[in-house]
Structure formats: C-alpha cells, structure tokens
Amino acid sequence: MSDLLEVGLALFVGALLGVFFFGGLWWTIRKGIASKWVAVWFIGSLLIRTMIVMAVFYFVSQHHWSRFAACAVGFLLTRIVIVNSVGLESVTERTIFKKATHHEA
C-alpha cells in the first residue's frame, strides 16, 4: 500500500475515533447526569473511551510517526467540527461555575 493511502486511511480512522470518543462523551453526559452514580459513569466512560482510542492509535500507527500524526489530526479535526457545530466555544469554566453555584443557592 502506498504511503499516501496509508496516511489518508489513518486520517479517516482518526476522524472515526473522534466521532466515537466525543459521541461517547455526549452519551455519557446525557446518561450520567440522570444516574445515581454520576462519578462511576464519567470515570468508567473516560477509561473505556481512552483505552479504545489509544489501542486503535497504536494499531493504526504501527510505529510510523506519519500514520500516528495523521490519526491524531483526524481526531482533532473531528473535535473542532463538533465543538463548532454544537457551539461549545462560548462556554467557559467561569460560566459553568456561575451556573453551578447559582442553582445550588
């Protein structure tokens, strides 16, 4: 297989991993908030999603930095697209903290 095709495939796999990771995060937030065990949902989901993403990164790269870089770029581009489409760039830690303390009072 040519190097360009391998790098393109790694970019595509990275994008799919981004959809899996951030889609899983979205699903975890929706399900975890309504649960009695919020911490278990969030920690468990983070561990599972991270382990799967890292294993696939390792499998795709096969000790080639160009494949790893392409996979990482695909992953990060997916994150940028998701953040821009959802509109999360306007949310900051300060606004989240204000909302959390406002609801508790």
Helices and strands as residue ranges (DSSP letters): H 3-33, H 38-61, H 65-86, G 88-90, H 93-104
